[in-house]
Each structure stands twice: as structure tokens, then as C-alpha cells.
Amino acid sequence: MARIVVIGSGMGAMAAAARLAVAGHRVVVYERGRAHGGGVGRFARDGFRFDTGPGLLHLPAVYRDLFVKTGKQTLEQSVELGQVDPASRHLFTDGTDVRLPNASRAGVLQALDGAFGAGAGERWSDLVNRAREVWDATRRPLLEEPLRADWRVLGRDPYPAAPVQRGRLGGLFGRGGADGPPTLAGVARRELKDPRAVALLESHALAHGIDPRSAPAAATVLPYIEQTFGTWYVRGGMRALADALHERCRQRKVEFHFDAEVTGIVEKDGRAAGVELADGTVAEADAVVSGIDPALLPPLLDGQAPWREGDVRPEPGAGGGTPGRLTVLLALRGARPEDAVHRTVVHAPDREAELAAVFGDGHGLREPCPHPTVTVLRPDDPTVRPDEEHEAVTLTAVVAPHGPVDWTDGTAAEQDAQRLITAAEAAIPGLRDRMLWHEVRTPADTEAETGARGGTVPGPVLAGADGAFLRPANVTRLPGLYLAGGWAHPGGGLAHAGMSGALVAGLIVEGEDWRGSQ
């Protein structure tokens, strides 16, 4: 039995902890904050409860596998999990209103034909079919295996510009064109034609903090995943999932220490041998799992970077300088209408202006976006509201990170919050008349609570773009030190973080030549 120290208690870190404990190791978690869950937080007031991180789950199989392999109770026995249908509603400035059914290829085709005109659904379906080829080619190397030593092969975009023979890496990677590798925005314009369909596709990337102008065409896999595996909600919010995973760790005898900041990683005989805490104590270990941003590790390693020569590094740029989230929590009087949709996306009238505000205009300049794309979440969940005569609603928009924008400026943050509320009125008529109060959460709040630089939220890894959207490997230059969580392979999001925990546990239990479950 080895002693494993885990830094942080985010979802990836806890996923690794639970699996390692089941394998017979003694696992101790040190968390700088006062609670578990990392970015999967909760805000509660006056009987209202809100998720402050992700509000929906995709690829629930990741957590089904985790709960099956770490205890007697399955995921569905641990939380109440249900599909969201329709999966989403999309509102456009020309008045177009389209509702996309959950996990129904035919239903989506029919809905898009009805909203955008005949042929729109077929064009979307053709694109999703090509995205399936991306999924087939990249699922194992991007999600189910530790990052390969020849990871640069993943930097070539697997999106097929035209029907090609199916294959794995060799058959699809490297299919560029005379004009260079395609971007998601380019594919959207070329293959979907209708600007509303273009906005619909690009919104899947934007929701993950990814700029569709620089994202590889392989980012089409994002709507493929959602459309194929469905959109899911946990009763009580995603925080209930974090609570269930924490409880599973406790059942497996994982030991948690909160308000316990790690200030150094101890090295002995060329290996990670424990951690030093802010109070000066040292916790010895046979292996250390870091669940924090790897870019924050050099001060803990006497100034040395954790990655190996030739590894992916979290450099700023297309995949590294990700934006944050502006969130507005709304306490509303009045019952939730029976026909209300769980998730509505109110699209920005000027996408180019929005992208320039969030990602910069090419010269590093960002201006406030007067009309951002806003996601409105209205869960039909009695546990998040005081009674049936009230409703809890969450608004989110992707914004520039703290630093380029001063999100500590309360007046400016409130002005931006009002923009979100104005946009959300398209989805909730009479919204302002129903408001009891609202709470604004900015990237500065995220940074203060989670330690994430700039309050940024990591997105999932993508193939293509010369590897700009990959994350550092789970194995580091220092034997015995491993990386888990959204800032490590295979990237951010609830499902991807859970996968990172599975990969780290496999590497520790099976050895560093382990290539993942078959």
C-alpha cells in the first residue's frame, strides 16, 4: 500500500483519489479552500441554490464508470440524474426560435429544417457525420489514453473536408488543404451557409471558452458529443454530483484536509516524496497527484517547470489564454412556467464584435461587448428554490479573463450583468418585474475561490491547430508527480476532468507504460 498525496479537491483530483483508494492505497487530500469541488461550487441564499460552475453534464458514462468501480452504489443510486429535453433552445435576433431535442439526430434535422429552411437540417447532419469521424479517430488518444510521446500527430486536424475512407490516426490526421488547416468558423461558413446555423455551431465552441476563428475544424466534435450522448442534469445541481463524489471518497477512506495550502513539493532521490504545507509541516508520500493548474507548480518545485522536454506546455495562445465566465444568479418571484426550457441560448446580434471583446481583436485589445451571447438555465428542480412560487435562474456569458479586464470593478461588472439580464428577457418575458435580487460573479471571484489564473475556465482538448488545444501530460519530468484535473490531459469540463482522474490512477497503479483501459 502506497501513500498518495493529492493537491486540491476538484473533480479530477477526487476522481483520482477514489480510484486510488479502491486500489488499496492510502490517499490524503490537501485543499487550500474550505470545501471540495473546485470550480463546481454552489451559492445559497434565502432558500435559493445555484451552481456557480457547470450547470449540465455531457458524457455521463465517465461518472457511471467511476461510481461502478469505486463502490456498491451506482451513479444513479448516488444522485438523481435525468436527460434534459429539449436539450437547448436557441433565440436569434431575427426572431428565429429553434428547440433542439435531446440525443435525436432525426429530431434535430427536422427542427433545423423547420427553423432555417429546407436543407438546413441535412447540411447540419452531414457535418455531424464528419464530426463522428473525428470522434472515432481521436476518442482513444485524446480521452482514454495518457498523452502519447508523439503527441504532435494530434496537432494535425482529423476533420475530413470531403468523404474519405474511414480509419484511425493514419487515415484521418493531416487532412489540410491548399489554404491550410480549416478552422471551425471556416467550416461553419462553408458547410452550413445560413448565418444562424453558423452561430449555432460556433456557440458550442464559445460555451467552452474557445474562439471559433482559431479553433480547429475538429471542434465539430463538441456538438457531436452533445447530440449523440445527450445533455443531463443532476437534481440539486452539479454541486450534488461533487458532493456525491466527495462522499464516495470518504467511504473509501480518503482523508481530506481543508484550509491546507501546499507550498512546496518535496523531492528525495530524484522523486516526488511528499508536500510541504503553509504551516511548515511535511506530509510524506510515495506519489503526489496535483489537481491544480500546472503553470502554478514551478514555485512549488524550486522554480522548475513540471513538464518534460518536448511535452505540451500551457503557453498563452489559442488553447492557453482561455476566457472566464460572468454569471448572474437570479432569484425570481412567480412559478416556473410549465413550458419553460431548461437551457436557452440567446445569440449575440454581432458575433464578430463579441469575439473581439472576449478573445481580442488581434492586437490584444478588448472592448466591452454590449450584446453578448447569454445562456439561460432554468432547471425544473424544486430543491433549488424555496417553494413552487419562486424560480432560480442562472445567466452566463463567456468574457475576457481577469487581468485584461478589471473584474474587481464592481460598477463595471454590474453594468455587464445588466446586459446579460437584458438579453435574457428574450427568453423570460417580464424578467425584470419578477426579480427579487441578483448576485453577480466574475472571473475575479473565480480566481479568488479556485486559484485559476485570471478566473479562466479550461476547455476540453481538441486535435489540430498544431497541438494548441492540448494540455500537459499526466506524467511529469519528476517521477512520482502526476497531473490531474481540467488543466491537464485531457482537459476541462466535468467529463474530461473525470477522465483525467482515471488516467492518473491507471498510471500509478499499473505503471507509466500503461496505455489505458481497452
Secondary structure, 3 states (H helix, E strand, C coil): CCEEEEECCCHHHHHHHHHHHHCCCEEEEECCCCCCCCCCCEEEECCEEEECCCCCECCCHHHHHHHHHHCCCCHHHHCCEEECCCCEEEECCCCCEEEECCCCHHHHHHHHHHHHCCCHHHHHHHHHHHHHHHHHHHHHHHHHCCCCCCHHHHHCCCCCCCCCCCCCHHHHCCCCCCCCCCEHHHHHHHHHCCHHHHHHHHHHHHHCCCCCCCCEHHHHHHHHHHHHHCCEEECCCHHHHHHHHHHHHHHCCCEEECCCCEEEEEEECCEEEEEEECCCCEEECCEEEECCCHHHCHHHHCCCCCCCCCCCCCCCCCCCCCCEEEEEEEEEECCCCCCCCCEEEECCCCHHHHHHHHHCCCCCCCCCCCCCCEEEECCCCHHHCCCCCEEEEEEEEEECCECCECCCCHHHHHHHHHHHHHHHCCCCCCHHHHEEEEEEECHHHHHHHHCCHHHCCCCECCCCHHHCCCCCCCECCCCCEEECCCCCCCECCHHHHHHHHHHHHHHHHHCCCCCCCC
